Amino acid sequence: MTQGLDEIKIGGLGARRRRVEDNRFVRGRGNYIDDIVLPGMLHVEILRSPLAHARIRSIDTSKAWDIPGVRLVLTGEMMATRNLAWMPTLSYDTQAVLATDKVRFQGQEVACVIADDPYIAKDACEAIVVDYEPLPVIVNPTQAVVEGAPLIRDDKENQPDNVIYDWEVGDKAGTDRAFERADVVSKIELHYPRSHPSPLECCGSIADFDRATSKLTVYMTTQAPHIVRAAVALIAELPEHMIRIISPDLGGGFGNKVPVYPGYVMAILASILTERPVKWVEDRSGNLISTGFGRDVYLQGEMALRRDGKILGVRMHTDADHGAFFGDAQPSKFKIGLMHSAFACYDIPAAHLTARGVYTNKAPGGVAYRCSFRVTEAMFFQERMVQAAADDLGIDQAEFRRVNFVRDDDFPHRTAFGFLTDSGQYGKCLDVGLEAVGYQEFLKEKEEARKRGRLLGIGISTMTEPLGAGNSREFDILGIKMFDSAELRVHMTGKAILRTGARTQGQGHETTWAQIVAHELGLPAEDIVVEEGDTDTAPFGMGTYASRSTPVAGAAVSMVARKIRAKARKLAAHLLEVSEEDVEWELGRFYVRSAPDRGVTIQECAMAAYSNMPDGMEPGLEGNAYYDPPNLTWPFACYIVTVEVDPQTGVWDVLNTVAVDDCGVRINPMVVEGQIMGGLTEAYAMASMQFITFDAEGNCVGSNFMDYLLPTAWETPGYELHEVVTPCPHHPIGAKGIGECATVGGPAAFVNAVMDAIKDTGVRNVDMPLLPDRVYEAITQRHDVSGAPPIKVDE
């Protein structure tokens, strides 16, 4: 008779365990950058350029130096004397820390002041006089590549134009042949506009250089502490082992807190020069106007189709606007991220993708804003192309998807772009979603409403996202392979501490990592403390972004727990006085195979590891694991949205939103549901209201929350959630990841719904966000509406 523990009761896999980190957050006891105050701390304020492109004639800092309380004023010229005026980006480019020759985007850092308090520093910044010589401005890729376009990166040798890269992947010849056989060719042009992650907490850091020990400690809002430590060692020319990066509680990240920003470097240099702690915390406008954006990619898409609905081939060309510096946080091998993950859930014989990246006079973009390196753009383009193709063929959009899905018995499946997907039940997810939304009934309701002048629409997005970038054969950042790590120490009393190389910023690692350990060892989750974010104590890891948490770091947690269990089995054999081969395991307990009543708990094994180990065994019960995933994980989702559009105003309301997610085994269903609802809210915001753009002079429009709108509880629609579970065959616990899926797949569902409502106008596309004036223009003028930044026309 089993005496094993009830996994749900101890908070293991599948338990709806309340997030333990919320105990401090809801009480206002979180520990954020701005909560940290060190003795003698100084403050940084940055002077930013009001112009998007201008030569710097001179910088006069004399009046700033005269203000009482000012300790240091830095300019690019001064930074250059220490070889710190420029720094490397995560994409092997360089970025100005403080401008030396010219400014290349509005909001670029020109000078900074270090003073006794932030108000003195701000006043001193306003006393700095900069003489600018305005230069022509480029705000979109079309301008960037025309003959005679002004050269933005004239600082770089062998850079004759504004093109960063030309890249391609796929089978061009095979795709060309597919288009020759096509009965119908469907085409669409789209722009996925810039989006900003907008974390609740802006970026910031506190640098504290101790001259006596030569150790630099930096408290920093970073999602990747170890990678930042390596970057700081390279930039500041300090030994890596003498640098400690501490990432305290983060008020959101969403990719915005992966790059190294100039403010970090300024604070570090200022601390070294003043020998005092130096704090930099950016304001909201600084965050919106200058830190890492996402998206800003253009698509020209074509699909070769048979009349019966079968997709024969796909062509995609993308132009990516990277701003003034190529600062994408992405694997080195892939110039446009994982854009070629498009159409992974569809069985397509041939596909070809070309991509071009360009410099423009905008803040550097390309952060993986809650997605796995451009996968959000890939899935949006995919699903907009799929809906357009279904309309062109006159085939029901759900049936068109079903006809082209990869079948359940066709896994593992090699995609047309070369990825290997391993598992899924795509048709089942679609069926669950269609039944939940009442698909056939809604189509009838839609037709009846049309006769009465009401515009109803239904949009579908079915997508699969590659998660956990990390297999070392293909994935690295700056040459560092994208594995991850975990270190587990079980104390003699049976309590444990777990440290990982990941960094939570809201995903609930402190809760769910403990649940994985509970699942593997039978220790109650409440007996396990999780720590992350300190490079002096955490094992080396690549950080948290691109939904790497569960697929990679979570797998490392599972593997280290299994190592601990293997040693505990030897201890159990010693305590039970039998051979190890005679010892069996059930949750929380080892027992003798022939005498199940004779057993020892995992806690008793932990005590023995320090007090009664067998001869020749090393004491202690601890270990670490570095997990290099054999493949990406591939969660699937079906999102279905119904809307009503007011033809008199262009205002559209969401009637229903259904989400069906297959993320493999769910560690904590409640946390998973929270991630899905949060992701859908961001998807809705991108589709309906979030808009950062630039005028012809390069002025950022949307650099505050009066213009860049975030959804509140009032605007956010409700969501109906469903699940399908297909375990990942190569992940230790069968999990696939979920944190980004709804943000990746959701926008297309909202846009497809609105476009379905107005398709009788003949309009094929309205660029996001679908603001009411854009929708109204599409309805009344019967033409596509672009959201691309304007090109200046000389009068």
C-alpha positions in Angstrom: 0.0 0.0 0.0 1.4 3.3 -1.0 2.4 5.9 1.6 3.5 8.5 -0.9 2.4 12.1 -0.5 -0.5 13.8 -2.2 1.3 16.1 -4.7 -1.5 18.7 -4.8 -1.5 19.0 -1.0 2.3 19.7 -0.8 2.1 22.2 -3.6 3.6 20.2 -6.4 2.8 19.9 -10.1 -0.7 21.0 -11.0 -1.4 22.7 -7.6 -3.2 26.1 -7.8 -0.7 27.4 -5.3 -1.0 31.1 -4.5 2.0 33.2 -5.5 4.3 33.5 -2.5 5.9 36.7 -3.8 2.6 38.4 -3.6 2.8 38.4 0.2 5.3 41.2 0.0 4.1 43.0 -3.1 0.5 43.5 -1.9 1.9 44.9 1.4 4.1 47.4 -0.4 7.2 45.5 0.8 8.8 44.8 -2.5 12.4 45.8 -2.9 12.9 47.9 -6.1 15.7 50.0 -7.3 14.2 53.2 -6.0 13.8 51.7 -2.5 17.6 51.2 -2.2 19.4 54.1 -0.5 23.2 53.8 0.1 25.2 56.2 2.3 26.6 59.2 0.4 24.6 58.3 -2.7 24.7 60.7 -5.6 22.1 61.0 -8.4 22.3 61.1 -12.2 20.2 63.1 -14.6 20.6 62.8 -18.3 20.3 65.6 -20.9 18.6 64.3 -24.0 18.6 65.6 -27.5 15.5 67.5 -28.7 16.4 66.8 -32.3 16.4 63.5 -34.2 19.4 64.1 -36.4 21.9 66.9 -35.8 25.6 67.6 -35.7 26.9 68.7 -32.3 28.9 71.9 -32.7 29.6 72.5 -29.1 28.5 71.6 -25.5 28.9 74.3 -22.8 28.7 72.8 -19.3 30.2 75.7 -17.4 26.9 76.9 -15.9 26.1 73.4 -14.7 29.4 73.1 -12.9 28.6 76.4 -11.0 25.5 75.0 -9.4 26.0 74.0 -5.7 25.7 70.3 -5.2 26.9 69.3 -8.6 29.7 66.8 -8.3 30.4 65.8 -11.9 29.3 66.7 -15.4 30.0 64.1 -18.2 30.0 64.6 -21.9 30.8 62.3 -24.8 34.2 63.9 -25.2 35.0 63.2 -21.5 33.7 59.6 -21.9 35.9 59.1 -24.9 39.1 59.8 -22.9 38.2 56.6 -21.0 37.1 54.7 -24.1 33.5 54.8 -22.8 31.8 57.0 -25.3 30.6 54.0 -27.2 29.5 50.5 -26.1 28.8 47.2 -27.8 25.2 46.2 -28.4 23.8 42.6 -28.2 23.8 42.4 -32.0 27.5 43.2 -32.5 26.9 46.8 -33.3 28.0 49.9 -31.3 25.9 52.4 -29.6 26.8 55.9 -28.3 26.8 56.2 -24.5 27.0 60.0 -24.8 26.9 61.6 -28.2 30.3 62.8 -29.5 29.9 63.7 -33.1 26.2 64.0 -33.7 22.8 62.9 -32.3 20.9 60.2 -34.2 17.5 60.1 -32.6 15.3 62.4 -30.4 16.0 61.6 -26.8 19.6 60.4 -27.4 21.9 61.0 -24.4 24.1 64.1 -24.9 25.4 64.8 -21.4 24.7 63.9 -17.8 25.0 65.5 -14.4 25.9 63.8 -11.1 24.7 65.8 -8.0 23.7 65.5 -4.4 20.0 65.0 -5.3 18.0 64.4 -8.5 16.5 67.9 -8.4 19.9 69.6 -8.4 21.0 67.3 -11.2 17.9 68.1 -13.3 18.4 71.9 -12.8 22.0 71.5 -13.8 21.1 69.6 -17.0 18.9 72.5 -18.0 21.8 74.8 -17.6 23.9 72.9 -20.2 23.9 74.7 -23.6 24.3 72.5 -26.7 24.7 74.0 -30.2 23.2 71.7 -32.8 23.4 71.8 -36.6 20.2 70.1 -37.8 20.5 67.3 -40.4 18.0 65.6 -42.7 15.8 63.1 -40.8 14.9 59.5 -41.8 11.9 57.9 -40.1 11.1 54.8 -42.1 12.8 52.2 -44.3 11.6 53.7 -47.5 13.6 56.8 -46.9 16.5 54.9 -45.5 17.3 53.1 -48.8 16.7 55.7 -51.4 19.6 56.9 -53.4 21.3 59.9 -51.8 19.8 59.3 -48.3 21.7 60.9 -45.5 24.1 58.4 -43.9 23.1 57.9 -40.3 26.0 55.8 -39.1 28.9 57.8 -40.6 30.9 56.9 -37.5 31.3 53.3 -38.8 34.0 52.3 -41.2 32.8 50.4 -44.3 29.2 51.6 -43.9 28.3 53.1 -47.3 24.5 53.3 -46.7 21.8 52.8 -44.1 21.4 49.0 -44.7 22.4 46.9 -41.7 21.9 43.5 -43.3 20.2 41.5 -46.0 19.3 38.0 -44.9 17.3 35.2 -46.3 16.1 31.7 -45.4 14.1 29.0 -47.1 13.9 27.4 -50.5 13.7 30.1 -53.1 13.6 27.8 -56.1 11.0 25.5 -54.6 8.9 28.5 -53.7 9.1 29.9 -57.2 7.9 26.6 -58.6 5.0 26.6 -56.1 3.9 30.0 -57.3 4.1 28.8 -60.9 1.6 26.0 -60.1 -0.8 28.3 -58.1 -4.4 28.7 -59.0 -4.6 31.9 -56.9 -2.0 34.2 -55.5 -3.0 36.1 -52.4 -1.1 39.3 -51.5 -1.1 41.6 -48.5 1.1 44.4 -47.2 1.3 45.2 -43.5 3.1 47.3 -41.0 3.5 46.1 -37.4 4.1 49.4 -35.6 6.5 50.2 -32.9 5.3 49.0 -29.5 6.8 49.8 -26.2 6.9 47.3 -23.3 6.0 50.1 -20.8 7.0 48.3 -17.6 5.4 49.7 -14.5 8.9 50.5 -13.2 11.3 52.4 -15.5 14.9 51.4 -15.9 17.5 52.3 -13.3 20.7 51.3 -11.5 22.9 52.1 -8.5 26.6 51.7 -9.1 28.8 51.4 -6.0 32.6 51.1 -6.6 34.6 50.4 -3.5 38.2 51.6 -4.1 39.5 49.7 -1.1 38.5 46.3 -2.5 38.3 47.3 -6.2 34.9 45.7 -6.3 32.0 47.1 -8.3 28.5 46.4 -7.1 25.6 47.4 -9.3 21.9 47.2 -8.4 20.2 47.1 -11.7 16.8 46.7 -13.4 17.9 43.8 -15.6 16.3 40.6 -16.8 19.8 39.1 -17.5 22.2 39.8 -14.6 25.0 37.5 -15.8 25.0 38.7 -19.3 25.1 42.3 -18.1 28.0 41.5 -15.8 30.0 40.2 -18.8 29.1 43.3 -20.8 30.1 45.6 -17.9 33.4 43.8 -17.6 34.0 44.5 -21.3 32.9 48.1 -21.2 34.4 49.2 -17.9 37.6 47.0 -18.3 37.1 45.5 -14.9 37.7 41.9 -14.0 34.4 40.0 -14.1 34.9 38.4 -10.7 35.2 41.9 -9.2 31.7 42.9 -10.5 28.5 42.0 -8.7 25.2 42.6 -10.4 22.1 42.5 -8.2 18.7 42.6 -9.8 16.2 43.3 -7.1 12.4 43.1 -7.6 11.5 44.2 -11.1 8.3 46.1 -11.8 7.8 44.3 -15.1 10.3 43.9 -17.9 8.7 42.4 -21.1 12.1 42.6 -22.8 12.6 46.3 -22.0 15.2 45.4 -19.3 17.4 43.0 -21.3 19.7 45.6 -23.1 22.5 47.5 -21.5 21.5 51.2 -21.5 23.8 54.3 -21.5 22.4 55.3 -18.1 23.9 52.2 -16.5 27.4 53.0 -18.0 27.3 56.6 -16.9 26.4 55.6 -13.3 29.2 53.1 -13.2 31.8 55.6 -14.5 30.5 58.3 -12.1 30.9 55.9 -9.2 34.4 55.0 -10.1 35.3 58.7 -10.5 33.6 60.0 -7.4 34.1 56.9 -5.3 30.6 57.2 -4.1 27.4 55.2 -4.9 25.6 56.8 -7.9 21.9 56.2 -8.7 20.2 56.6 -12.1 16.4 56.2 -12.4 14.9 57.3 -15.7 11.5 59.1 -15.9 8.6 57.9 -17.9 9.3 60.0 -20.9 12.9 58.9 -21.0 11.7 55.3 -20.9 9.2 55.7 -23.6 11.3 57.8 -25.9 14.8 56.2 -25.6 14.7 52.6 -24.3 14.2 49.4 -26.3 11.1 49.3 -28.5 9.6 46.3 -30.1 8.3 45.6 -33.6 8.5 48.3 -36.3 8.6 45.7 -39.1 7.0 45.9 -42.6 5.7 42.9 -44.6 5.1 42.1 -48.2 3.5 38.7 -48.1 2.3 36.3 -50.8 0.7 32.9 -50.7 0.4 30.4 -53.6 -2.9 28.6 -53.3 -4.9 25.8 -54.9 -8.6 26.5 -55.4 -9.4 23.7 -52.9 -7.7 25.7 -50.1 -4.3 24.0 -50.0 -1.3 26.3 -49.4 1.5 25.5 -51.9 4.0 28.1 -50.9 4.7 31.3 -49.1 6.9 34.3 -49.9 7.6 36.9 -47.2 9.8 40.0 -47.4 10.3 42.1 -44.3 11.9 45.5 -43.7 12.9 46.1 -40.1 13.4 49.6 -38.8 16.1 49.3 -36.1 16.5 52.9 -35.3 19.9 54.6 -34.9 21.8 51.5 -33.5 21.3 47.8 -34.2 20.5 46.8 -30.6 18.3 43.8 -31.0 18.4 41.3 -28.2 18.4 38.1 -30.2 20.5 35.0 -31.0 23.6 35.9 -33.1 22.8 33.6 -35.9 19.4 35.1 -36.9 19.5 38.7 -38.2 15.7 39.1 -38.0 15.2 36.9 -35.0 12.9 33.9 -35.4 10.7 35.6 -38.1 11.1 32.3 -40.0 9.1 30.5 -37.4 6.0 31.7 -39.3 3.7 29.0 -40.7 5.2 26.4 -38.4 1.7 25.0 -37.5 0.8 24.7 -41.2 2.0 22.0 -43.6 3.5 24.1 -46.3 5.7 22.5 -49.0 7.9 25.5 -49.7 8.6 29.0 -48.3 11.1 31.7 -48.7 11.8 34.7 -46.5 14.0 37.7 -47.2 14.7 40.4 -44.6 16.4 43.7 -44.7 17.3 45.8 -41.6 18.0 49.5 -41.8 19.1 52.4 -39.7 16.7 55.3 -39.1 16.7 58.4 -36.8 14.7 56.7 -34.1 15.6 55.1 -30.8 17.1 51.7 -31.2 14.4 49.0 -31.2 14.2 45.3 -31.7 13.7 44.1 -28.1 11.9 40.9 -27.8 8.8 42.6 -26.3 7.1 39.6 -24.7 8.0 37.3 -27.5 10.8 35.0 -28.7 12.8 37.3 -30.9 10.4 38.7 -33.6 8.0 35.8 -33.2 5.1 38.2 -32.5 5.6 39.8 -35.8 5.9 36.4 -37.5 2.7 35.2 -36.1 0.8 38.4 -36.8 2.0 38.4 -40.4 1.1 34.7 -40.7 -2.4 35.0 -39.4 -3.2 38.2 -41.3 -2.0 36.4 -44.5 -4.0 33.3 -43.7 -7.2 35.3 -43.3 -6.6 37.3 -46.5 -6.0 34.0 -48.4 -9.2 32.5 -47.0 -11.2 35.5 -48.2 -9.5 35.5 -51.6 -10.6 31.8 -52.0 -14.0 32.4 -50.5 -13.3 29.6 -48.0 -14.4 29.6 -44.4 -11.5 30.9 -42.4 -11.7 28.1 -39.8 -11.9 25.4 -42.4 -9.0 26.9 -44.4 -6.8 26.6 -41.3 -7.9 23.1 -40.6 -7.1 21.9 -44.2 -3.6 23.2 -43.8 -2.7 22.3 -40.2 0.1 19.9 -39.5 -1.7 16.6 -38.5 -1.4 15.0 -35.1 0.3 12.0 -36.6 2.8 14.1 -38.5 5.1 14.9 -35.6 8.0 15.5 -35.4 7.4 17.9 -38.3 10.1 19.7 -40.3 8.8 23.2 -41.3 9.4 24.8 -44.7 11.9 27.1 -42.9 13.8 24.2 -41.2 12.4 24.2 -37.7 11.5 20.8 -36.1 8.2 20.9 -34.2 7.6 17.9 -31.9 4.0 17.7 -30.7 0.6 19.2 -30.9 -3.1 18.8 -31.4 -3.9 21.8 -33.5 -7.2 20.6 -34.9 -8.5 19.8 -31.4 -7.5 23.3 -30.1 -9.4 24.9 -33.0 -12.5 22.7 -32.4 -12.5 23.6 -28.7 -12.3 27.3 -29.5 -15.0 27.1 -32.2 -17.4 25.3 -29.9 -16.8 27.7 -27.1 -17.4 30.8 -29.2 -20.5 29.3 -30.9 -18.9 29.7 -34.3 -21.7 28.6 -36.5 -24.4 30.4 -34.5 -22.3 33.6 -34.7 -21.9 33.4 -38.5 -25.7 33.3 -38.7 -26.0 36.2 -36.3 -23.5 38.1 -38.3 -25.4 37.7 -41.5 -28.7 38.7 -39.9 -27.0 41.8 -38.4 -25.5 42.8 -41.8 -29.0 43.0 -43.2 -29.9 45.5 -40.5 -26.8 47.7 -41.0 -24.8 46.3 -38.0 -21.2 45.2 -38.6 -20.2 42.0 -36.7 -16.9 40.2 -37.2 -15.1 37.2 -36.0 -11.3 36.8 -36.0 -9.2 33.7 -35.5 -5.5 33.4 -34.8 -3.9 29.9 -34.6 -0.3 30.0 -33.9 2.6 28.0 -32.5 5.6 29.8 -30.9 9.2 28.5 -30.6 10.2 28.9 -26.9 13.3 28.5 -24.8 15.9 29.5 -27.3 18.9 27.7 -25.9 20.1 24.6 -27.7 23.8 25.4 -28.1 24.1 24.1 -31.6 22.2 27.2 -32.9 21.6 29.7 -30.2 23.9 32.2 -28.5 24.1 35.9 -27.6 27.5 37.5 -28.1 28.9 34.0 -28.4 27.6 32.8 -25.1 25.5 29.7 -25.5 21.9 30.0 -24.3 21.7 27.2 -21.7 20.5 27.9 -18.2 21.1 26.7 -14.7 19.9 25.7 -11.2 21.5 25.1 -7.9 19.6 23.3 -5.1 20.7 22.9 -1.5 18.7 20.7 0.9 19.5 21.5 4.5 19.7 18.8 7.2 16.3 19.7 8.5 14.7 19.0 5.1 14.3 22.7 4.1 15.8 23.8 0.8 17.1 26.8 -1.1 17.0 26.9 -4.8 18.9 29.4 -7.0 18.7 29.8 -10.7 20.3 31.8 -13.5 16.9 33.1 -14.5 15.3 36.3 -13.3 11.7 36.7 -12.6 9.9 39.9 -13.4 6.4 38.8 -12.7 6.3 35.2 -13.9 6.1 33.7 -10.4 9.4 31.9 -10.3 9.4 31.9 -6.5 6.1 30.0 -6.6 6.5 27.6 -9.5 10.1 26.6 -9.2 9.4 25.4 -5.7 6.5 23.3 -7.2 8.9 21.6 -9.6 11.2 20.7 -6.7 8.1 19.4 -4.7 7.2 17.3 -7.7 10.6 15.8 -8.0 11.5 15.3 -4.3 8.3 15.4 -2.3 9.5 18.4 -0.2 6.5 20.7 0.5 6.7 23.7 -1.7 6.4 26.0 1.4 9.8 24.5 2.6 11.6 25.7 -0.5 13.0 29.2 -0.9 13.8 30.5 -4.3 16.5 33.1 -5.0 17.5 34.8 -8.2 19.2 37.9 -9.6 22.5 38.1 -7.7 25.6 37.1 -9.7 27.6 36.5 -6.5 25.2 33.7 -5.4 23.2 32.5 -8.5 24.7 30.0 -11.0 25.5 31.5 -14.4 22.5 31.8 -16.6 21.2 33.7 -19.6 18.3 35.4 -17.8 14.6 35.6 -18.5 13.1 36.6 -21.8 11.7 34.8 -24.9 9.7 32.5 -22.6 12.9 30.8 -21.5 11.7 30.3 -17.9 9.9 27.0 -17.9 11.5 25.5 -21.1 15.1 26.0 -20.0 15.5 27.3 -16.4 12.5 25.1 -15.2 14.1 22.1 -16.9 17.3 22.9 -15.1 15.4 22.9 -11.8 13.9 19.5 -12.5 17.3 18.1 -13.5 19.1 19.3 -10.4 16.3 17.9 -8.2 16.8 14.6 -9.9 20.5 14.7 -9.1 19.6 15.3 -5.5 17.1 12.4 -5.5 19.8 10.1 -6.9 22.1 10.8 -4.0 19.3 10.6 -1.6 18.5 7.1 -2.9 22.1 6.0 -1.9 21.5 7.5 1.5 18.2 5.6 1.8 19.8 2.3 0.9 22.4 2.9 3.7 19.7 3.8 6.2 17.5 0.8 5.2 20.6 -1.5 5.1 19.7 -2.8 1.6 21.4 -2.5 -1.8 20.5 0.6 -3.8 18.8 -1.7 -6.5 16.3 -2.8 -3.8 15.2 0.8 -3.1 12.0 2.1 -4.7 10.7 5.7 -4.8 7.3 7.3 -4.3 6.7 10.9 -3.8 8.6 12.0 -0.7 9.7 8.5 0.4 12.1 5.7 -0.4 11.1 2.1 0.5 12.3 -1.4 0.2 10.8 -3.1 -2.8 10.1 -6.4 -1.0 8.9 -4.6 2.2 7.0 -1.4 1.3 6.3 -0.6 5.0 10.1 -0.2 5.5 11.0 3.2 4.3 12.6 6.6 4.9 11.4 10.1 4.0 13.4 12.5 1.9 13.8 14.6 5.1 15.4 11.7 6.9 17.8 11.3 4.0 18.6 14.9 4.2 19.5 14.6 7.9 21.6 11.5 7.1 23.6 13.5 4.5 25.0 15.5 7.3 25.0 13.0 10.2 25.0 9.4 9.0 26.3 9.0 5.5 27.9 5.8 4.3 31.7 5.4 4.1 33.2 7.1 1.1 30.2 9.4 0.4 30.7 13.1 0.4 28.6 14.9 3.0 25.8 17.2 2.1 22.7 17.1 -0.2 23.2 19.7 -2.8 24.1 20.1 -6.5 23.7 22.1 -9.6 22.6 21.5 -13.2 23.2 23.3 -16.5 20.4 22.5 -19.0 21.1 22.8 -22.7 17.7 22.0 -24.4 17.8 19.5 -27.3 15.2 21.6 -29.1 12.8 24.5 -28.8 9.4 23.9 -27.3 6.4 24.6 -29.4 3.2 25.6 -27.5 0.1 26.1 -29.6 -2.9 28.4 -29.2 -6.1 29.3 -30.8 -7.5 32.7 -30.1 -11.0 33.7 -31.3 -12.5 37.2 -31.0 -15.9 38.5 -31.9 -16.5 42.3 -32.3 -19.1 44.8 -33.4 -17.9 47.9 -35.4 -20.0 51.1 -35.4 -20.0 52.2 -39.0 -20.8 55.8 -38.0 -17.7 56.3 -35.8 -15.3 53.4 -36.4 -15.4 52.5 -32.8 -15.3 48.7 -32.2 -16.3 46.7 -29.2 -15.1 43.2 -28.2 -18.1 40.9 -27.7 -16.2 37.8 -26.8 -12.7 36.5 -26.5 -11.9 32.8 -26.3 -8.4 31.4 -25.7 -7.4 27.8 -26.1 -3.8 27.2 -25.1 -1.8 24.0 -25.3 1.4 24.7 -23.3 2.0 21.1 -22.3 2.0 20.2 -18.7 0.9 23.1 -16.5 2.9 23.6 -13.3 0.5 26.0 -11.7 -2.8 26.4 -13.6 -3.6 29.6 -11.8 -0.3 31.2 -12.8 -0.8 30.0 -16.3 -4.2 31.6 -16.5 -2.8 34.9 -15.2 -0.1 34.8 -17.9 -2.7 34.2 -20.6 -5.0 37.0 -19.4 -2.1 39.4 -19.1 -0.9 38.5 -22.5 -4.3 39.0 -24.1 -4.6 42.4 -22.5 -1.3 43.4 -24.1 -2.5 42.0 -27.4 -5.8 44.0 -27.2 -3.8 47.1 -26.3 -1.5 46.7 -29.4 -4.5 46.1 -31.6 -6.6 48.9 -30.3 -4.8 51.8 -28.7 -1.0 51.6 -28.1 0.6 53.9 -30.7 4.1 55.3 -30.7 5.1 57.0 -34.0 7.3 59.7 -35.3 6.5 62.8 -37.4 8.5 63.8 -40.4 11.1 65.6 -38.3 11.7 62.6 -36.1 9.7 63.8 -33.1 8.4 61.0 -31.0 4.6 61.0 -30.8 3.6 59.0 -27.8 6.3 59.6 -25.3 3.8 59.9 -22.4 0.8 58.0 -21.1 -1.6 60.7 -22.3 -0.7 59.8 -25.9 0.6 56.2 -25.5 -2.5 54.6 -24.1 -2.4 51.6 -21.8 -5.6 49.6 -21.1 -7.2 49.9 -17.7 -9.8 47.6 -16.2 -12.5 49.7 -17.8 -11.4 49.1 -21.4 -10.0 45.5 -21.1 -12.5 42.9 -22.3 -13.2 39.6 -20.5 -11.6 36.4 -21.5 -12.9 32.8 -21.6 -10.0 30.3 -21.2 -9.8 26.7 -22.2 -6.9 24.2 -22.4 -5.6 21.3 -24.3 -2.6 19.4 -22.9 0.0 17.8 -25.2 3.2 17.2 -23.2 6.5 18.2 -24.7 8.3 14.9 -25.4 11.8 16.2 -24.6 11.2 18.5 -21.6 11.8 16.8 -18.2 8.3 17.5 -17.0 6.6 17.9 -20.4 6.1 21.7 -20.1 6.3 24.0 -23.1 6.0 27.5 -21.7 3.1 30.0 -21.8 4.3 33.5 -20.8 4.2 35.1 -24.2 1.8 33.1 -26.3 -1.2 35.4 -25.9 0.8 38.5 -26.7 2.2 36.7 -29.7 -1.0 35.3 -31.1 -3.6 37.6 -29.7 -3.2 40.8 -31.8 -4.1 39.0 -35.1 -7.3 37.7 -33.6 -8.5 41.2 -32.7 -7.5 42.7 -36.1 -8.9 39.8 -38.0 -12.2 40.3 -36.3 -12.4 43.9 -37.2 -11.3 43.3 -40.8 -13.9 40.5 -41.0 -16.6 43.0 -39.9 -15.7 45.5 -42.6 -14.6 43.2 -45.4 -17.6 44.1 -47.6 -15.9 47.4 -48.2 -13.1 45.6 -50.0 -10.5 46.9 -47.6 -7.7 44.3 -47.0 -5.8 45.9 -44.2 -5.8 48.6 -41.5 -2.5 48.9 -39.7 -2.5 48.6 -35.9 -3.6 50.1 -33.7 -7.1 50.1 -35.2 -8.0 53.5 -33.9 -11.6 54.6 -34.6 -10.5 57.2 -37.1 -8.6 54.6 -39.1 -11.5 52.2 -39.1 -13.9 55.0 -40.1 -11.6 56.0 -42.9 -11.4 52.4 -44.2 -15.2 52.1 -44.1 -16.0 55.4 -45.7 -13.1 55.7 -48.2 -12.9 52.0 -48.9 -9.1 51.8 -49.0 -6.4 50.3 -46.8 -5.0 52.6 -44.0 -1.3 52.6 -43.3 0.2 53.5 -39.9 3.7 54.0 -41.2 5.5 57.2 -40.2 5.2 60.0 -42.8 7.9 60.8 -45.3 8.8 64.5 -45.4 8.0 66.1 -48.8 9.9 69.2 -49.7 7.6 72.1 -50.5 
